[in-house]
Structure formats: structure tokens, C-alpha cells
Amino acid sequence: MTLTGNTNPYKYYRDASIFVLPSYSEGFGMVLLEAMANNCVPVVFDNSAVFNDIISEECGFIVPDLDADAFINACDLLISNEDLLLKMGQNAKQTVSRFSMSDVYNQWCKLFNELEVV
């Protein structure tokens, strides 16, 4: 194991294929979007509604909360099936494209334009 301290994570995302987040609770983390944007297939516990809004069956695995066997099985499936891993990685990248800077900027502009000035 190597502790790198404060470092740019993108090299690690590019070198990885699977992103595991075995957290007991999680909010909306940029780390999930960053990993998916780099074709990493997420495997997470079902402890956040955020995951259900981002991860579909086509781009990752949301396993029952604290079910270690299901978590391991999802990882094993990805490791043993390269075609599935590649397809889901491509789907992950496509899924998070809706969070691009330009799309988010346009959503904010639309929202502000719809507000009534009092």
C-alpha cells in the first residue's frame, strides 16, 4: 500500500476500471462523478438516494446496504467479464456527461431566467 498524500487523482482514475465505494453513508460526492467520467464502473452500497439518481443497471452496481457478499460478487463479475466491464465503463462516462460544466451552467441560467423578480 502506498499513501500518496495530496495528489491529482486523475492518473488513478485513468489506470482503474472499477470504482469501489464501500462507504456506510455517502452524500453527493464528486469522486463518484470523476471516476465515472473516466470510464470507471462504480460499485456502491445502497445507502444514498444520490446513487439511484446517477447509477443505473447499465453503468454500475448498487448493492444492498452492508451486504459484503453482494459487493464482492459485483466486483468479481466485473473482473471476470471484460466485455461487460468495458460496456459499463462507456455507459458510466455517458451517464455523467449531463454533469459537464456547460450543461450545469445552462441549467443554472435557465433556472435564474425562470425566476420572477420581486
Secondary structure, DSSP 8 states (H G I E B T S, - for coil): -----S--THHHHHH-SEEEE--SS----HHHHHHHHTT-EEEEES--HHHHHH--TTT-EEE-TT-HHHHHHHHHHHHH-HHHHHHHHHHHHHHGGGGSHHHHHHHHHHHHHHS---
